[in-house]
Amino acid sequence: MKQIIIFLLLIIAFFIGFGKYQQYKRYHSPNVNYKTNAKIDVNYYNKETVLNYNKAIEDLNSFIMLQWTANEIDVRTPEDDDTETKVAVKEYAKKLAKVKYYEAILENSNQLKEKGLSNKEVKFLEETGTNLKTHLLKKENTVYKNNMRALFADSKKIVYNQKTALIYEVQKLLVKNGFDIAVDGIYRVETSNAIKSFEEKNNLLADGKLDVLTLDVLLE
């Protein structure tokens, strides 16, 4: 009789313990919070995108916990293959895709900023569809043109046999336009004739002298 009582007590203890375990398991889903190794731009020009990204993560985490506590389904690594599990997993995939969508945008922005771009430039690339290489080349070309114009503005009257950085750069531009001249920075007759020929081809005043109009067309 005593053994039967002990046996019954053990059974009762087992069910109580199992119930406690199930209750614990229900409210203690391991590693629920979504984590990523992606480096994202938290200072992205569109603050709404950052907000939507955080909301999407919260929605994903809440859904994972809800399925775990209400249905005991771990949608990330499901153990069953029933209809309820399939529906939950499909919905989880949609929510995860939304997180990844915003994450890709913010990660790309961070990579662009690591290359020195500003929020304004990132916005321009996204809105115009311009690739980074094209943008950087255009940016570099713009800087070069501005430097050339500043160099021209600061230069004094150009005289024959004078060697200057401005003439050196102009000679390089003339060579790019098909003229076979020396690139030595010295203003000689051959450079003057090349400038004159270039002016004639571009309907400019053909005097062989470098002026702001000729320089602008050379820089195109």
C-alpha positions in Angstrom: 0.0 0.0 0.0 2.8 2.3 0.9 4.5 1.6 -2.4 1.4 2.4 -4.3 1.1 5.8 -2.5 4.7 6.6 -3.3 4.2 5.6 -7.0 1.1 7.9 -7.2 3.0 10.7 -5.6 5.8 10.3 -8.1 3.2 10.4 -11.0 1.6 13.5 -9.5 5.1 15.1 -9.1 5.9 14.3 -12.7 2.8 15.9 -14.1 3.3 19.0 -11.9 6.9 19.2 -13.0 6.0 18.7 -16.6 3.3 21.4 -16.4 5.8 23.8 -14.9 8.3 23.0 -17.6 5.7 23.6 -20.3 4.8 26.9 -18.7 8.5 27.8 -18.5 9.1 26.8 -22.1 6.1 28.7 -23.3 7.4 32.0 -22.0 11.1 31.5 -22.5 11.8 31.3 -26.2 15.6 31.4 -26.6 17.2 34.2 -28.6 14.0 35.8 -29.8 15.4 39.2 -30.7 16.5 39.5 -34.4 20.2 40.2 -34.8 22.2 41.1 -37.9 25.9 41.4 -38.8 25.1 44.1 -41.3 26.5 47.6 -40.7 23.6 49.9 -41.3 23.4 53.7 -41.6 21.4 55.0 -38.7 21.8 58.6 -40.0 20.2 57.7 -43.4 18.7 60.7 -45.1 15.2 59.3 -45.0 14.4 58.9 -41.3 11.2 57.1 -42.1 13.1 54.2 -43.6 15.1 53.9 -40.4 11.9 54.0 -38.4 10.3 51.4 -40.6 13.3 49.1 -40.3 13.0 49.2 -36.5 9.3 48.7 -36.6 9.7 45.7 -38.9 12.2 44.1 -36.5 9.8 44.7 -33.6 7.0 43.1 -35.6 9.1 40.1 -36.5 10.2 39.6 -32.9 6.6 39.9 -31.6 5.4 37.4 -34.2 8.1 34.8 -33.2 7.2 35.2 -29.5 3.4 35.0 -30.2 3.8 31.7 -32.2 6.0 30.3 -29.5 3.8 31.2 -26.6 0.4 30.6 -28.2 1.1 27.7 -30.5 4.5 26.4 -29.4 5.8 26.9 -32.9 9.4 28.0 -33.4 8.9 29.5 -36.9 12.7 29.9 -37.4 13.3 26.1 -36.9 9.9 24.4 -37.1 9.8 20.8 -35.9 6.4 19.9 -37.4 5.0 20.0 -40.9 1.3 20.5 -40.2 -0.9 23.2 -41.8 -0.8 25.6 -38.9 3.0 25.5 -38.8 3.3 26.0 -42.6 1.1 29.1 -42.4 3.1 30.5 -39.5 6.4 29.9 -41.2 5.1 31.5 -44.4 4.1 34.6 -42.5 7.4 34.7 -40.7 9.2 34.6 -44.1 7.2 37.7 -45.2 8.1 39.6 -42.1 11.7 38.6 -42.3 11.8 39.7 -46.0 10.5 43.1 -45.0 13.3 43.5 -42.4 15.9 42.4 -45.0 14.5 44.9 -47.5 15.0 47.9 -45.3 18.3 46.5 -44.0 19.7 46.3 -47.5 18.9 49.9 -48.1 20.6 51.0 -44.9 23.6 48.8 -45.4 24.2 50.1 -48.9 24.0 53.7 -47.6 26.5 52.9 -44.9 28.9 51.4 -47.5 28.5 54.5 -49.7 29.3 56.8 -46.8 32.4 54.8 -46.0 33.5 55.8 -49.4 33.1 59.5 -48.5 29.6 60.2 -49.9 27.1 62.5 -48.1 23.4 62.0 -47.5 22.7 64.3 -50.4 24.9 62.1 -52.7 23.3 58.9 -51.5 19.9 60.3 -52.2 21.0 61.4 -55.7 22.3 57.9 -56.5 19.1 56.3 -55.4 16.8 58.7 -57.1 18.7 58.7 -60.5 19.9 55.1 -60.5 23.4 56.3 -61.1 26.1 53.8 -60.1 28.9 54.7 -57.7 31.7 54.5 -60.3 30.0 56.9 -62.7 29.2 59.3 -59.8 32.8 59.3 -58.5 34.2 59.9 -62.0 31.8 62.8 -62.5 32.6 64.2 -59.1 36.4 63.9 -59.8 35.9 65.5 -63.2 33.9 68.4 -61.7 36.7 69.0 -59.2 39.3 69.0 -62.0 37.3 71.5 -64.1 36.9 73.8 -61.1 40.6 73.6 -60.4 41.4 74.3 -64.0 39.2 77.4 -64.0 40.7 78.6 -60.8 44.2 78.0 -62.2 43.3 80.0 -65.3 41.8 82.8 -63.2 45.0 83.1 -61.1 47.4 82.9 -64.1 49.0 86.0 -65.5 49.2 86.8 -69.3 50.6 83.7 -71.0 53.8 84.5 -73.0 55.8 82.3 -75.4 58.4 79.9 -74.0 56.8 80.3 -70.6 56.4 77.0 -68.6 53.3 76.8 -66.4 51.0 74.2 -64.9 48.1 75.6 -66.8 49.7 75.1 -70.2 50.7 71.6 -69.2 47.1 70.7 -68.4 45.9 72.4 -71.6 48.4 70.4 -73.7 47.0 67.2 -72.1 43.5 68.2 -73.1 44.6 69.0 -76.6 46.2 65.6 -76.9 42.9 64.0 -75.8 41.3 66.0 -78.6 43.6 64.4 -81.2 46.4 66.9 -81.4 50.0 65.6 -81.7 51.9 68.0 -79.6 54.5 67.9 -76.8 53.2 67.8 -73.3 55.9 69.8 -71.5 54.1 72.8 -70.1 55.9 75.3 -72.4 53.8 77.6 -74.5 55.3 77.4 -78.0 54.0 77.9 -81.5 52.8 74.3 -81.8 50.6 74.7 -78.7 49.3 78.0 -80.0 48.5 76.5 -83.4 46.8 73.5 -81.8 44.6 75.9 -79.7 43.8 77.9 -82.9 42.9 74.7 -84.8 40.7 73.6 -81.9 38.9 77.0 -81.8 38.2 76.8 -85.5 36.7 73.3 -85.2 34.5 74.5 -82.4 33.3 77.8 -84.0 35.3 79.9 -81.5 37.4 83.0 -82.2 40.4 81.4 -83.7 43.3 83.5 -82.4 45.4 80.7 -80.8 45.1 82.3 -77.4 43.6 80.6 -74.4 40.5 82.3 -73.0 37.7 81.2 -70.7 35.5 80.1 -73.6 38.1 78.0 -75.2 39.0 76.5 -71.8 35.4 75.6 -71.1 35.0 73.8 -74.4 38.3 71.9 -73.9 36.9 70.8 -70.5 33.7 69.4 -71.9 
